[in-house]
Amino acid sequence: MTPPGPAHGWGRAGRAFAGPVARRTWLLTAALGVSLVSGAVFCAAVLLTLITAALFSWIVAAGTILMAAALRLGAQLAGVDRRRIGRWYGTGIEPPPLPVRRPDERMLDAQRAWRRSPTAWRVTCYQLVRAPAGAAAIFVL
């Protein structure tokens, strides 16, 4: 990644002085703001679905189905975040391998596979950690 500022003529010192007013600096600052807002919304959505799944976990099939739905939501939101990162930062992130339902598999078994998948839990937990970590990064900057 090239530093913000004029490309030619000023050298390193010129780029350092021009950095705070450079277009790229403000675009990256806007990307950070979008990341914080989307992180807060995604965190709230995933937290709400996980709490709902926990409240209904005592019902035999409903707990498994709702937990799998919460994990799927976390995976879908991680996909949205990967596309956002690709668009704003120009870098790609490979999606992790998530459970895929086989044609001969029962629906409840597919839901259990999602609930037992460490990858699905990892991308869901990422949504829960992203907003607080991004807010902490603002204080460091």
C-alpha positions as a Markdown table, in Angstrom:
| # | Residue | x | y | z |
|---|---|---|---|---|
| 1 | Met | 0.0 | 0.0 | 0.0 |
| 2 | Thr | 1.4 | 3.4 | -0.9 |
| 3 | Pro | 1.3 | 6.2 | 1.6 |
| 4 | Pro | -1.2 | 9.0 | 1.1 |
| 5 | Gly | 0.0 | 12.1 | -0.6 |
| 6 | Pro | 1.4 | 13.3 | -4.0 |
| 7 | Ala | 3.1 | 10.5 | -5.9 |
| 8 | His | 6.0 | 12.5 | -7.4 |
| 9 | Gly | 8.1 | 15.5 | -6.6 |
| 10 | Trp | 7.8 | 15.9 | -2.9 |
| 11 | Gly | 9.5 | 12.8 | -1.5 |
| 12 | Arg | 8.8 | 11.3 | 1.9 |
| 13 | Ala | 8.6 | 14.6 | 3.8 |
| 14 | Gly | 6.0 | 16.0 | 1.4 |
| 15 | Arg | 3.9 | 12.9 | 1.6 |
| 16 | Ala | 4.1 | 13.1 | 5.4 |
| 17 | Phe | 2.9 | 16.7 | 5.4 |
| 18 | Ala | 0.2 | 16.1 | 2.8 |
| 19 | Gly | -1.1 | 12.9 | 4.5 |
| 20 | Pro | -3.7 | 14.4 | 6.7 |
| 21 | Val | -5.4 | 16.2 | 3.8 |
| 22 | Ala | -4.9 | 13.5 | 1.2 |
| 23 | Arg | -8.0 | 11.9 | -0.4 |
| 24 | Arg | -6.8 | 8.4 | 0.4 |
| 25 | Thr | -6.5 | 9.3 | 4.1 |
| 26 | Trp | -10.1 | 10.4 | 4.3 |
| 27 | Leu | -11.3 | 7.4 | 2.3 |
| 28 | Leu | -9.6 | 5.1 | 4.8 |
| 29 | Thr | -11.1 | 7.1 | 7.7 |
| 30 | Ala | -14.5 | 6.7 | 6.2 |
| 31 | Ala | -13.9 | 3.0 | 5.8 |
| 32 | Leu | -13.1 | 2.7 | 9.5 |
| 33 | Gly | -16.3 | 4.6 | 10.3 |
| 34 | Val | -18.4 | 2.3 | 8.1 |
| 35 | Ser | -16.7 | -0.7 | 9.8 |
| 36 | Leu | -17.5 | 0.5 | 13.2 |
| 37 | Val | -21.2 | 1.2 | 12.4 |
| 38 | Ser | -21.6 | -2.1 | 10.5 |
| 39 | Gly | -19.8 | -4.0 | 13.3 |
| 40 | Ala | -22.1 | -2.6 | 15.9 |
| 41 | Val | -25.2 | -3.5 | 13.9 |
| 42 | Phe | -23.9 | -7.0 | 13.1 |
| 43 | Cys | -22.9 | -7.5 | 16.7 |
| 44 | Ala | -26.4 | -6.6 | 17.9 |
| 45 | Ala | -28.1 | -8.8 | 15.3 |
| 46 | Val | -25.9 | -11.9 | 16.1 |
| 47 | Leu | -26.2 | -11.3 | 19.9 |
| 48 | Leu | -30.0 | -11.1 | 19.5 |
| 49 | Thr | -30.2 | -14.3 | 17.5 |
| 50 | Leu | -27.9 | -16.2 | 20.0 |
| 51 | Ile | -30.0 | -15.0 | 23.0 |
| 52 | Thr | -33.2 | -16.1 | 21.2 |
| 53 | Ala | -31.7 | -19.5 | 20.5 |
| 54 | Ala | -30.6 | -19.8 | 24.1 |
| 55 | Leu | -34.0 | -18.9 | 25.4 |
| 56 | Phe | -35.6 | -21.6 | 23.2 |
| 57 | Ser | -32.9 | -24.2 | 23.7 |
| 58 | Trp | -35.1 | -26.2 | 26.1 |
| 59 | Ile | -37.5 | -27.0 | 23.3 |
| 60 | Val | -36.1 | -30.1 | 21.6 |
| 61 | Ala | -35.9 | -29.1 | 17.9 |
| 62 | Ala | -36.3 | -25.4 | 18.2 |
| 63 | Gly | -33.1 | -24.8 | 20.1 |
| 64 | Thr | -31.0 | -26.7 | 17.4 |
| 65 | Ile | -32.7 | -24.9 | 14.5 |
| 66 | Leu | -32.5 | -21.4 | 16.1 |
| 67 | Met | -28.8 | -21.9 | 17.0 |
| 68 | Ala | -28.0 | -23.1 | 13.5 |
| 69 | Ala | -29.9 | -20.0 | 12.2 |
| 70 | Ala | -27.8 | -17.8 | 14.4 |
| 71 | Leu | -24.6 | -19.4 | 13.2 |
| 72 | Arg | -25.8 | -19.0 | 9.6 |
| 73 | Leu | -26.5 | -15.3 | 10.2 |
| 74 | Gly | -23.0 | -14.9 | 11.6 |
| 75 | Ala | -21.6 | -16.6 | 8.5 |
| 76 | Gln | -23.7 | -14.4 | 6.1 |
| 77 | Leu | -22.6 | -11.2 | 7.9 |
| 78 | Ala | -19.0 | -12.3 | 7.7 |
| 79 | Gly | -19.5 | -12.6 | 3.9 |
| 80 | Val | -20.9 | -9.1 | 3.8 |
| 81 | Asp | -17.9 | -7.9 | 5.8 |
| 82 | Arg | -15.5 | -9.7 | 3.4 |
| 83 | Arg | -17.1 | -8.0 | 0.4 |
| 84 | Arg | -16.9 | -4.6 | 2.2 |
| 85 | Ile | -13.2 | -5.1 | 2.9 |
| 86 | Gly | -12.6 | -6.1 | -0.7 |
| 87 | Arg | -14.3 | -3.0 | -2.0 |
| 88 | Trp | -12.8 | -0.5 | 0.4 |
| 89 | Tyr | -9.3 | -1.9 | 0.8 |
| 90 | Gly | -8.8 | -3.7 | -2.5 |
| 91 | Thr | -7.9 | -7.0 | -0.8 |
| 92 | Gly | -9.6 | -10.3 | -0.9 |
| 93 | Ile | -10.3 | -12.7 | 2.0 |
| 94 | Glu | -11.1 | -16.3 | 1.2 |
| 95 | Pro | -14.3 | -17.6 | 2.9 |
| 96 | Pro | -13.8 | -20.4 | 5.4 |
| 97 | Pro | -15.3 | -23.8 | 4.6 |
| 98 | Leu | -18.7 | -24.0 | 6.2 |
| 99 | Pro | -21.0 | -27.0 | 6.5 |
| 100 | Val | -22.9 | -27.9 | 3.3 |
| 101 | Arg | -26.1 | -29.9 | 3.4 |
| 102 | Arg | -25.9 | -33.1 | 1.4 |
| 103 | Pro | -28.9 | -34.1 | -0.7 |
| 104 | Asp | -29.6 | -37.3 | 1.3 |
| 105 | Glu | -29.1 | -35.5 | 4.7 |
| 106 | Arg | -32.1 | -34.8 | 7.0 |
| 107 | Met | -32.8 | -31.2 | 7.8 |
| 108 | Leu | -32.2 | -31.7 | 11.6 |
| 109 | Asp | -28.8 | -33.4 | 10.9 |
| 110 | Ala | -27.8 | -30.4 | 8.7 |
| 111 | Gln | -28.8 | -28.1 | 11.5 |
| 112 | Arg | -26.7 | -30.1 | 14.0 |
| 113 | Ala | -23.7 | -30.0 | 11.6 |
| 114 | Trp | -23.9 | -26.2 | 11.7 |
| 115 | Arg | -24.1 | -26.2 | 15.5 |
| 116 | Arg | -21.1 | -28.4 | 15.8 |
| 117 | Ser | -19.0 | -26.6 | 13.2 |
| 118 | Pro | -16.0 | -24.8 | 14.8 |
| 119 | Thr | -15.7 | -22.7 | 11.6 |
| 120 | Ala | -19.3 | -21.5 | 12.0 |
| 121 | Trp | -18.7 | -20.6 | 15.6 |
| 122 | Arg | -15.5 | -18.7 | 14.7 |
| 123 | Val | -17.1 | -16.5 | 12.1 |
| 124 | Thr | -20.1 | -15.8 | 14.5 |
| 125 | Cys | -17.7 | -14.9 | 17.4 |
| 126 | Tyr | -15.9 | -12.6 | 15.0 |
| 127 | Gln | -19.1 | -10.6 | 14.6 |
| 128 | Leu | -19.3 | -10.3 | 18.4 |
| 129 | Val | -15.7 | -9.2 | 18.8 |
| 130 | Arg | -15.4 | -6.9 | 15.8 |
| 131 | Ala | -17.3 | -3.9 | 17.2 |
| 132 | Pro | -15.6 | -3.7 | 20.6 |
| 133 | Ala | -12.2 | -4.3 | 19.0 |
| 134 | Gly | -12.8 | -1.6 | 16.4 |
| 135 | Ala | -13.9 | 0.8 | 19.0 |
| 136 | Ala | -10.7 | 0.0 | 21.0 |
| 137 | Ala | -8.7 | 0.7 | 17.9 |
| 138 | Ile | -10.2 | 4.2 | 17.6 |
| 139 | Phe | -8.7 | 5.0 | 21.0 |
| 140 | Val | -5.3 | 3.8 | 19.9 |
| 141 | Leu | -5.4 | 6.0 | 16.9 |
